[in-house]
Amino acid sequence: MRPTYAVINLSNLKYNYLNIRRKIKDVKVMAVVKADAYGHGSVEIANALNSLKVKKPEYFAVAIPEEAIELRKHNIKQPILVFDPFNKVQAELIFKYNLIPTVCSVDHIKLLLKAKNNFASGKRIRVHVKINTGMNRLGIDSDYAFDFVRRISRDNNFIIDGIYTHFANSDERDKTFANLQLKRFNDLLNELKKEKINFGLAHTANSGAIVDMPEAYFDMVRPGILLYGYYPSTETSKSIKIKPVMSLYSVVTAVKKITSGETVSYGRKFKAFEETKIVSVPIGYADGFTRGLTNSAKAIIKGKLFQQVGTVTMDRIMFNIGNEKILPKDKVILLGKNKKLKIDAWDWADILKTIPYEIICGISKRVPRIYKD
């Protein structure tokens, strides 16, 4: 196996999930496993959560039908919601693999009806309706949603299994806009209830709302980044205890002594000011260790922190170890901990001015995943 690898700690995953369950009490869970479970492996993550038996998620969610198909082919039986809009071919996949599409336009309805006629003429279509309450990305605008939902509810081709919206900034300290979105959603639900229109399960709470907005739980919540051991921002509370699920390791493959004035890697962006030793580690931007980490990231080797130096290359990075006695095959911790030392996705995110989501999703497929419980 390649000496660079990620360890996926399924015990930490279950710890995070069960702590979410304790927080939300009797509310259902839709576990978000899109983007290959944020880089952790969707099938393995779903199977680990399903091993919790009666506490397993009631639903899973993905971005596109192709992600859901992988779960179905590995015997995941729960309802799977597809978040993103779909085309003609994908509409047919929705029927073939018994998926639940999100609808928020008349075009979606037309595509589903056409696919239904071709593949499942006698079957009613379960859908979730997405409402735009201020994210302004996808969804039918809340001002027009009542008529849209009512139309679907009166069409015998459809069953409205759920209705939902997505918060734009539930992970920020100031919840003013999130509360406005919540009001818009509640106003719609109340209007639908008055007319006795069945809208199925209502769900709005993403990870930020799960930790800080219990009034947004409704019938079901949608944990994503929380499952994988990170809070969605530095501004949320830590009302749920979580642990990172992914660690990233490699090894030293070469040690080279350089003298004062010598440089390292493309563009000569690191220059030694004294004699020192440089170690080479087989990971690079093709693996998700991006060039933006050049001369900024650190690694733990033999219980000490060392600075990455020189431009990050496609397959390899270097660290300045001074005069430390480090040899080829010594373990390198890139994300993880050793006693009191710890590096996590927030450390990379701070350097790159991004968020942990992007870090863990960016660890590429050529990095083998090792699963341990």
VMD Tcl script that draws the C-alpha trace (Angstrom):
set ca {
  {0.00 0.00 0.00}
  {1.08 3.56 -0.60}
  {2.93 5.07 2.40}
  {0.64 8.11 2.35}
  {-2.80 7.21 3.70}
  {-5.81 8.51 5.60}
  {-7.23 6.77 8.65}
  {-11.00 7.04 9.07}
  {-11.90 6.51 12.72}
  {-15.40 5.05 12.71}
  {-15.59 5.14 16.51}
  {-15.22 8.92 16.35}
  {-17.91 9.04 13.66}
  {-20.33 7.12 15.88}
  {-19.40 9.28 18.86}
  {-20.24 12.43 16.89}
  {-23.47 10.98 15.54}
  {-24.73 9.73 18.91}
  {-23.96 13.10 20.49}
  {-26.04 14.74 17.76}
  {-28.83 12.27 18.55}
  {-28.68 13.21 22.24}
  {-28.91 16.89 21.39}
  {-31.92 16.60 19.07}
  {-33.75 13.97 21.15}
  {-36.66 12.44 19.21}
  {-36.11 14.28 15.91}
  {-35.20 12.22 12.84}
  {-31.74 12.36 11.24}
  {-30.88 12.74 7.58}
  {-27.15 11.98 7.45}
  {-25.44 13.96 4.68}
  {-22.98 11.75 2.81}
  {-22.54 13.76 -0.40}
  {-19.08 14.26 -1.91}
  {-18.13 10.72 -0.86}
  {-19.10 11.57 2.71}
  {-16.93 14.69 2.65}
  {-13.98 12.59 1.52}
  {-14.43 9.86 4.12}
  {-16.05 7.19 1.91}
  {-19.84 7.25 1.64}
  {-20.45 3.50 1.69}
  {-18.22 2.89 4.69}
  {-19.71 5.85 6.57}
  {-23.29 4.76 5.83}
  {-22.55 1.20 6.90}
  {-20.93 2.38 10.13}
  {-23.95 4.54 10.98}
  {-26.31 1.71 10.11}
  {-24.44 -0.57 12.53}
  {-26.07 1.51 15.28}
  {-29.28 -0.44 14.64}
  {-32.31 1.36 16.12}
  {-30.39 4.64 16.33}
  {-29.29 4.57 12.69}
  {-30.24 7.49 10.42}
  {-33.77 7.54 9.07}
  {-32.56 9.12 5.82}
  {-29.37 9.75 3.89}
  {-28.72 12.70 1.58}
  {-26.47 13.17 -1.43}
  {-25.94 15.89 -4.03}
  {-26.46 13.89 -7.22}
  {-28.14 10.59 -8.17}
  {-24.83 8.97 -9.06}
  {-23.72 9.27 -5.42}
  {-26.93 7.59 -4.28}
  {-26.53 4.75 -6.76}
  {-23.26 3.75 -5.09}
  {-25.11 3.48 -1.78}
  {-27.93 1.44 -3.31}
  {-25.45 -0.93 -4.93}
  {-24.00 -1.55 -1.47}
  {-27.38 -2.40 0.04}
  {-28.20 0.90 1.76}
  {-31.98 0.68 2.15}
  {-33.02 3.99 3.73}
  {-34.68 6.76 1.75}
  {-32.02 8.84 -0.01}
  {-32.72 12.48 -0.81}
  {-30.97 13.99 -3.85}
  {-30.34 17.69 -3.23}
  {-29.39 18.94 -6.69}
  {-31.49 19.53 -9.81}
  {-31.50 16.64 -12.29}
  {-31.58 16.17 -16.04}
  {-33.51 13.65 -18.15}
  {-31.03 10.81 -17.69}
  {-30.77 11.43 -13.97}
  {-34.57 11.51 -13.65}
  {-34.61 7.95 -14.98}
  {-31.97 6.94 -12.45}
  {-34.16 8.33 -9.68}
  {-36.84 5.79 -10.60}
  {-34.48 2.92 -11.25}
  {-32.81 3.23 -7.85}
  {-35.79 4.39 -5.79}
  {-34.40 7.81 -4.87}
  {-36.18 10.94 -3.66}
  {-35.61 14.00 -5.85}
  {-35.72 17.59 -4.75}
  {-38.18 19.66 -6.76}
  {-38.46 23.43 -6.94}
  {-39.65 24.20 -10.46}
  {-42.24 23.15 -13.03}
  {-39.40 21.79 -15.19}
  {-38.55 19.29 -12.46}
  {-42.13 18.10 -12.41}
  {-42.19 17.66 -16.20}
  {-38.95 15.66 -16.19}
  {-40.22 13.35 -13.47}
  {-43.57 12.77 -15.19}
  {-41.82 11.86 -18.42}
  {-39.50 9.44 -16.63}
  {-42.45 7.97 -14.76}
  {-44.26 7.23 -18.02}
  {-41.18 5.46 -19.34}
  {-40.20 3.48 -16.25}
  {-42.87 3.31 -13.57}
  {-46.24 4.31 -14.91}
  {-48.19 3.07 -11.91}
  {-45.90 4.38 -9.23}
  {-46.34 7.63 -7.35}
  {-43.26 9.83 -7.09}
  {-41.97 10.76 -3.64}
  {-40.44 14.23 -3.65}
  {-39.07 16.84 -1.27}
  {-39.85 20.45 -2.10}
  {-37.05 22.96 -1.56}
  {-38.01 26.47 -0.50}
  {-35.78 29.47 -1.07}
  {-36.01 31.62 2.05}
  {-32.91 33.73 1.41}
  {-30.02 31.51 0.35}
  {-30.87 32.41 -3.28}
  {-29.13 29.41 -4.74}
  {-31.88 26.84 -5.36}
  {-35.49 26.47 -4.33}
  {-38.84 27.98 -5.15}
  {-39.13 31.45 -3.61}
  {-41.13 31.38 -0.39}
  {-43.52 34.02 -1.79}
  {-44.60 31.63 -4.55}
  {-44.15 28.33 -2.75}
  {-47.70 27.87 -1.47}
  {-49.25 27.54 -4.93}
  {-46.40 25.26 -6.07}
  {-46.79 22.91 -3.10}
  {-50.57 22.90 -3.40}
  {-50.33 21.99 -7.09}
  {-48.06 19.03 -6.35}
  {-50.24 17.88 -3.45}
  {-53.26 17.71 -5.78}
  {-51.42 15.70 -8.44}
  {-51.95 11.96 -7.89}
  {-48.61 11.27 -9.55}
  {-46.78 12.67 -6.52}
  {-46.36 12.21 -2.79}
  {-44.77 15.12 -0.94}
  {-42.48 13.27 1.44}
  {-40.83 16.41 2.77}
  {-40.30 20.15 2.55}
  {-37.12 22.01 3.41}
  {-34.99 25.11 3.20}
  {-31.30 25.84 3.67}
  {-29.76 28.49 5.93}
  {-27.29 30.96 4.50}
  {-25.53 31.78 7.78}
  {-26.72 29.60 10.64}
  {-23.02 29.12 11.47}
  {-22.56 32.82 12.32}
  {-22.90 34.32 15.76}
  {-25.48 36.83 14.58}
  {-28.59 34.79 13.82}
  {-30.72 37.71 12.59}
  {-30.89 36.55 8.98}
  {-31.19 32.88 9.93}
  {-34.17 33.78 12.09}
  {-35.71 35.69 9.17}
  {-35.32 32.60 7.00}
  {-36.87 30.51 9.73}
  {-39.83 32.89 9.95}
  {-40.40 32.73 6.20}
  {-40.35 28.94 6.34}
  {-42.68 28.82 9.35}
  {-45.09 31.24 7.68}
  {-45.32 28.92 4.68}
  {-45.84 25.84 6.84}
  {-48.62 27.58 8.76}
  {-50.32 28.58 5.52}
  {-50.12 24.99 4.26}
  {-51.46 23.64 7.54}
  {-54.46 25.98 7.41}
  {-55.38 24.54 4.04}
  {-54.70 20.99 5.32}
  {-52.03 20.44 2.65}
  {-49.76 17.56 3.55}
  {-46.08 18.46 3.14}
  {-44.46 15.45 4.82}
  {-41.36 15.95 6.94}
  {-40.18 19.52 7.48}
  {-36.42 19.95 7.83}
  {-34.14 22.99 7.92}
  {-31.34 22.40 10.41}
  {-27.89 21.97 8.93}
  {-24.86 21.60 11.23}
  {-24.85 25.25 12.32}
  {-28.52 25.16 13.22}
  {-28.16 21.80 14.98}
  {-25.69 23.22 17.47}
  {-27.36 26.62 17.96}
  {-30.97 26.70 16.73}
  {-33.16 24.01 18.31}
  {-36.22 25.93 17.12}
  {-35.16 24.91 13.58}
  {-35.23 21.17 14.19}
  {-38.82 20.52 12.99}
  {-39.21 16.83 12.04}
  {-35.67 16.08 10.92}
  {-32.14 17.54 10.93}
  {-29.37 17.30 8.32}
  {-25.92 16.93 9.94}
  {-23.00 17.16 7.54}
  {-19.68 18.51 8.76}
  {-20.59 17.75 12.39}
  {-20.62 14.04 11.60}
  {-17.02 14.26 10.46}
  {-15.78 16.04 13.56}
  {-15.76 19.76 12.78}
  {-17.94 22.68 13.76}
  {-19.13 24.60 10.71}
  {-17.37 27.77 11.81}
  {-15.48 29.33 14.72}
  {-18.60 31.34 15.63}
  {-20.91 28.48 16.59}
  {-21.22 27.15 20.09}
  {-19.69 23.80 20.99}
  {-22.91 22.43 22.42}
  {-22.19 19.03 20.89}
  {-18.90 17.28 21.62}
  {-17.23 15.99 18.44}
  {-13.95 14.44 17.33}
  {-12.27 14.59 13.90}
  {-12.86 11.39 11.97}
  {-10.05 11.66 9.41}
  {-6.32 11.61 10.11}
  {-3.64 11.87 7.41}
  {-0.25 10.19 7.55}
  {2.84 9.66 5.45}
  {6.50 8.76 5.94}
  {9.90 10.30 5.39}
  {11.32 8.89 2.16}
  {14.58 10.85 1.92}
  {16.82 13.05 4.06}
  {19.15 15.60 2.46}
  {21.63 17.97 4.10}
  {21.87 21.42 2.51}
  {24.21 24.30 3.27}
  {23.52 27.97 3.95}
  {22.24 29.74 0.84}
  {20.84 26.66 -0.86}
  {17.19 26.60 -1.89}
  {14.42 24.02 -2.00}
  {11.84 23.11 -4.68}
  {10.35 24.97 -7.67}
  {10.77 28.72 -7.72}
  {13.38 28.55 -4.92}
  {10.88 29.90 -2.40}
  {12.81 28.59 0.59}
  {16.44 29.50 1.23}
  {18.47 28.00 4.07}
  {20.29 30.54 6.26}
  {22.38 27.84 7.90}
  {23.27 24.22 7.32}
  {20.16 22.12 7.83}
  {18.46 18.86 6.87}
  {15.47 18.61 4.56}
  {13.19 15.58 4.52}
  {11.02 14.60 1.58}
  {7.48 13.24 2.10}
  {5.39 11.58 -0.66}
  {2.27 13.75 -0.72}
  {1.46 16.77 -2.86}
  {-1.25 18.88 -4.39}
  {-2.57 15.91 -6.37}
  {-3.43 14.40 -3.00}
  {-5.06 17.51 -1.55}
  {-2.00 19.08 0.09}
  {-2.43 22.26 -1.92}
  {0.20 24.72 -3.12}
  {-1.33 27.36 -0.87}
  {0.23 25.54 2.08}
  {3.73 26.29 0.75}
  {6.13 27.39 3.52}
  {3.21 27.51 5.98}
  {1.99 24.05 6.99}
  {3.50 21.91 9.71}
  {3.82 18.20 10.41}
  {4.47 16.14 13.51}
  {7.50 13.86 13.23}
  {8.85 11.93 16.21}
  {6.86 14.03 18.65}
  {7.93 17.45 17.32}
  {6.46 20.04 14.94}
  {8.38 20.84 11.77}
  {7.83 23.51 9.10}
  {7.01 22.61 5.51}
  {9.44 24.36 3.17}
  {9.66 24.99 -0.55}
  {6.86 25.01 -3.10}
  {4.41 22.15 -2.70}
  {4.74 19.89 -5.75}
  {2.26 17.49 -7.32}
  {3.54 14.40 -5.51}
  {5.94 15.54 -2.83}
  {6.62 18.06 -0.08}
  {9.63 18.86 2.06}
  {10.18 19.78 5.72}
  {13.07 21.52 7.44}
  {14.17 19.35 10.39}
  {17.29 21.26 11.41}
  {19.71 18.81 13.01}
  {17.08 16.40 14.34}
  {17.80 12.70 13.95}
  {15.01 11.71 11.59}
  {15.39 8.84 9.17}
  {13.60 7.41 6.13}
  {10.44 5.46 7.11}
  {9.80 7.68 10.15}
  {6.07 8.43 10.44}
  {4.77 11.88 9.46}
  {1.48 13.14 10.91}
  {-0.09 15.71 8.60}
  {-3.57 15.72 10.15}
  {-3.86 14.10 13.55}
  {-2.32 14.19 16.98}
  {0.59 12.91 19.02}
  {0.26 13.38 22.76}
  {-0.19 17.15 23.24}
  {0.55 18.07 19.63}
  {-2.35 18.27 17.19}
  {-2.91 19.37 13.60}
  {-6.44 19.42 12.21}
  {-8.29 20.75 9.18}
  {-8.76 24.12 10.86}
  {-4.97 24.62 10.83}
  {-4.86 24.17 7.06}
  {-8.06 26.17 6.62}
  {-6.61 29.13 8.52}
  {-3.58 29.18 6.22}
  {-5.69 28.84 3.08}
  {-8.44 31.22 4.28}
  {-11.07 28.57 3.75}
  {-13.09 26.10 5.83}
  {-12.51 22.51 7.01}
  {-15.15 21.27 4.54}
  {-12.83 22.09 1.64}
  {-9.83 20.51 3.33}
  {-11.33 17.10 4.03}
  {-13.25 16.95 0.74}
  {-10.00 17.77 -1.04}
  {-8.04 14.74 0.14}
  {-8.01 12.96 -3.19}
  {-8.98 9.42 -4.15}
  {-5.38 8.37 -4.68}
  {-4.85 8.61 -0.92}
  {-5.91 5.18 0.41}
  {-8.45 5.17 3.25}
  {-7.97 2.79 6.15}
  {-11.06 2.23 8.30}
  {-10.77 1.43 11.96}
  {-13.43 1.13 14.65}
}
mol new
graphics top color blue
foreach p $ca { graphics top sphere $p radius 0.5 }
foreach p [lrange $ca 0 end-1] q [lrange $ca 1 end] { graphics top cylinder $p $q radius 0.2 }
display resetview
